[in-house]
């Protein structure tokens, strides 16, 4: 595909998602209390998106991923939370 074709096909969807992210960040700014480990991971992924790296999707995913290679004896929780927390509660 050409760049023009990619823009024609995907621009409106990407624009919508970007506006949803902006709205999410606005809600966070208005909310009270402290953020947890997920917000720094999210901000790291945003920095990746604003770069010119050719592997932005991989690097954004890695911003949320567990970098360890050793298996854990027991899962720290019941469900996924979307980002890796270095020290489990």
Order of alpha helices (4+ residues) and beta strands (2+ residues): alpha-alpha-alpha
